[in-house]
Amino acid sequence: MKRGKLDSIAGNILDRNFGPDMPNLPWLSDITYVRTYEAFLSVATVIDLFSLRIVIWAMDKNIDRHSLNHVNLFFLWLLVAFI
């Protein structure tokens, strides 16, 4: 909720089917934090649901639009390379 308005909710594309029949379809992404001795680091990942392996990841001190754009651009490059 932002400024009294409800955010839109993304469509349920997977329909709870988390066991695909083919590799590279679908991929999902997540962002988390990792605690280190010096500071917290943010980690963005893209995971292939078929193999449950991380396809790409990026780590930075801050999560901002620039670090997420790097992950998204490389993700799109991978997507084009597989198709």
N, C-alpha and C positions, 0 to 999 in steps of 0.2 A: 504494500500500500504506500503510495507516494502522494503527498499533499491531498489526502482525502479521496484519492481515486484508486480503484483496484487495478492492479497490474493484470495484463492478459496472461492466460495460462497456455503453455505450449500444448499442441495436440498430442494425443497418445498414439504415436506412430508405431511403437513396438507392440502394443496391446499385451504387455507382460510376457512376450515371447523372448526370453533371454537365452535361448539355445538355438541359434540359427543353424541352418543346414550347410551354409557355404562360408568360407573365410572371407574376410574384408567386408562383410555385410551383416549386421550394422556395426558401426563404430560408435563409441560414446566417449564423453569427456568429463573430466572432473578437476576441481581445483582444491588443494589442501595446503596445510602448513606443516613444515618440518622444523622441529626445534633443534638448534645446534648450540655449541658452547658460546658462540658469539652473538647470535640473534636468531629470530625466526625467519625461515625462508619459505616463499610460496612456490608450489610446484603445480604446474598444469600438465595433465596427461590426456592422451587419446588412446583408448583401449579397443582392441578387436574382440568382440563378444564371442566369436567362434573359438579362437585359441586362448582367450583370456590373457593375451600378451599386450604389453604396452607398445604401441606403434610409434609414438613420438612423445617426448616430454620436454619441458622447459622449466628452468628454475631461476628465480630472481629474488632480490631482497623485497621488492614490492610487487603487488599485482596491480598493474595499470593497463591501460589500453595498448601501450606499446609492446609490453611483454606478451599479452594475449594475441596481439596481431601477428607476432612472429610465429606463434604456435598455429594460428589459423592459416597463415600463408603457407607454411610447410605442410600442414594437413591437406590443404587444397592441392598442393603440388603432388603429394602422395596419391591423392584420390585420382587425379588425372593420369598419373603414371600407371595405376592399376587398371584403369578402364580402357 
